[in-house]
Amino acid sequence: MALPAFITTLQRVVPGSVSHVSYHLGDWTIVVPVADLVETARHLRDAADAVFDFCSDVTATDWPPRAEGRFDVVYCLYSTRHRHRVRIKVKVGELQPVPSVTGIWPSANWLEREVYDMFGVNFTGHPDRRRILMPDDWQGFPQRKDYPLEGPGELLMENPLDWLKLRQAREQADIE
């Protein structure tokens, strides 16, 4: 399948900004280096063949064992003029900062706050980076794959039988 004009224009205008392109179920995804995120986003908003004027979602996925960056930060964009969509994906490390796109799409404000709150992704230049869903004093980031299933303070056990023995001992202590 041929690339749409807005992707080929992006590759020409911002060289090196697209490291990978994929098409799945009618939507294009472009993987962008974190250093090129803001310039790429601004181009996709302003270019006549793109006009992605609406950031409908910002989310993340956690890949703890991956060497090239633990998180995929995903920006879902829509063009109301051209009626097409694209996803921008940025691979970032656990402590690697990601520039905020709230100056390009104000709707990204609360969406980036949610990604920070749930995954701990550090957005730099954000106008109000604080927790939005969890209490301010909450420890950890609940959507990370290494977050304890029962919340902070849970004993982490690799063997399920150890967990069952501990639970059984706790129940017996309550009975006696």
C-alpha positions in Angstrom: 0.0 0.0 0.0 1.3 3.4 -0.9 2.0 5.9 1.9 -0.4 8.8 2.2 0.8 12.2 1.1 1.0 13.6 4.6 3.6 10.9 5.6 5.8 11.4 2.5 5.6 15.2 3.0 6.6 14.7 6.7 9.6 12.5 5.7 10.7 15.2 3.2 10.2 18.2 5.4 11.5 16.8 8.7 14.3 14.3 7.6 14.8 11.4 10.0 11.6 12.1 11.8 10.0 8.8 10.8 11.8 5.7 11.9 9.0 3.2 11.1 5.6 3.3 9.4 2.8 0.7 9.7 -0.8 0.4 8.6 -3.4 -1.7 10.5 -7.2 -1.8 10.3 -7.4 1.5 8.3 -5.1 3.6 10.5 -1.5 4.7 9.9 1.1 4.6 12.7 4.4 6.4 12.5 7.2 5.8 15.0 9.1 9.0 15.7 12.4 9.6 17.7 11.6 11.5 20.9 13.9 14.4 19.8 11.7 15.0 16.7 8.3 14.7 18.5 7.5 18.4 18.8 8.7 19.3 15.2 6.8 16.3 13.8 3.6 17.2 15.7 3.7 20.8 14.7 4.2 19.8 11.0 1.3 17.3 11.1 -0.9 20.1 12.6 0.1 22.8 10.2 0.8 21.1 6.8 -2.0 21.5 4.3 -2.1 17.8 3.4 -2.3 16.8 7.0 -4.1 19.3 9.2 -4.3 17.0 12.3 -6.1 19.6 14.3 -7.4 17.3 17.1 -5.4 15.2 19.5 -8.1 12.7 20.6 -5.9 10.6 23.0 -2.5 10.2 24.5 -1.8 6.9 26.1 1.2 4.6 26.8 2.1 0.9 26.8 4.7 -0.6 29.1 7.3 -3.0 27.8 9.6 -3.6 30.8 12.1 -6.0 29.3 12.5 -4.1 26.0 16.0 -2.6 25.6 15.3 0.3 23.3 12.8 2.0 25.7 10.4 0.8 28.3 7.3 2.8 27.1 5.5 3.5 23.9 3.8 6.9 24.2 1.1 7.0 21.6 -0.7 10.2 20.3 -3.9 9.6 18.4 -4.6 12.4 16.0 -7.6 13.3 13.8 -8.0 15.7 10.9 -11.5 17.2 10.9 -10.8 18.8 7.5 -9.5 15.6 5.7 -11.3 13.1 7.9 -8.3 10.8 8.5 -6.4 9.6 11.5 -2.8 8.8 12.4 -1.0 7.6 15.5 2.4 9.0 16.5 4.4 6.5 18.6 7.5 7.5 20.6 9.6 4.9 22.3 11.1 6.2 25.6 13.1 4.9 28.5 11.9 4.8 32.1 13.6 8.1 33.1 13.8 9.7 29.6 11.8 13.0 29.4 9.2 13.5 26.7 8.5 17.0 25.5 4.9 18.1 26.0 2.7 18.8 23.0 0.2 20.9 25.0 1.4 24.0 23.1 0.4 22.3 19.8 -2.8 20.6 21.0 -4.3 22.0 24.2 -6.4 18.9 24.5 -3.3 16.9 25.3 -3.1 18.6 28.8 -5.2 16.2 30.8 -4.2 13.3 28.6 -0.5 13.8 29.3 -1.3 14.2 33.0 -3.1 10.8 32.9 -0.1 9.1 31.3 2.1 10.6 33.9 -0.2 9.5 36.7 -0.6 6.0 35.5 2.8 5.2 34.0 5.2 7.8 35.4 6.2 9.2 32.0 8.1 12.5 32.5 6.6 15.2 30.3 8.8 18.3 30.2 7.3 21.7 29.5 3.9 20.6 30.6 1.9 23.5 32.2 0.4 21.5 35.1 2.1 18.2 35.5 0.6 16.6 38.6 -1.5 13.6 39.3 -5.0 13.7 37.9 -6.6 10.3 38.9 -4.6 9.1 41.9 -4.2 11.0 45.2 -1.1 13.3 45.4 0.6 11.1 48.0 0.1 7.8 46.0 3.2 5.7 45.7 4.0 4.2 42.3 2.3 4.2 38.9 -0.6 1.7 38.7 -0.5 0.9 34.9 3.1 -0.3 35.0 3.5 -4.0 34.5 5.7 -4.2 37.6 3.1 -2.5 39.9 1.8 -4.8 42.6 -1.7 -6.2 41.8 -3.1 -5.4 45.3 -1.6 -1.9 45.5 1.4 -0.5 47.3 2.7 -2.6 50.1 1.9 -6.0 48.6 4.4 -8.7 49.1 5.9 -9.6 45.7 6.2 -13.4 45.4 7.2 -15.3 42.3 5.7 -18.6 43.3 1.8 -18.7 43.5 2.1 -21.5 46.1 4.0 -19.2 48.5 1.2 -16.6 48.1 -1.5 -19.3 48.9 0.4 -20.5 52.0 0.7 -16.9 53.2 -3.0 -16.3 52.6 -4.0 -19.5 54.4 -1.7 -18.7 57.4 -3.4 -15.2 57.6 -6.9 -16.8 57.5 -5.9 -19.3 60.2 -4.6 -16.5 62.4 -7.9 -14.7 62.1 -9.9 -17.8 63.1 -7.9 -18.6 66.3 
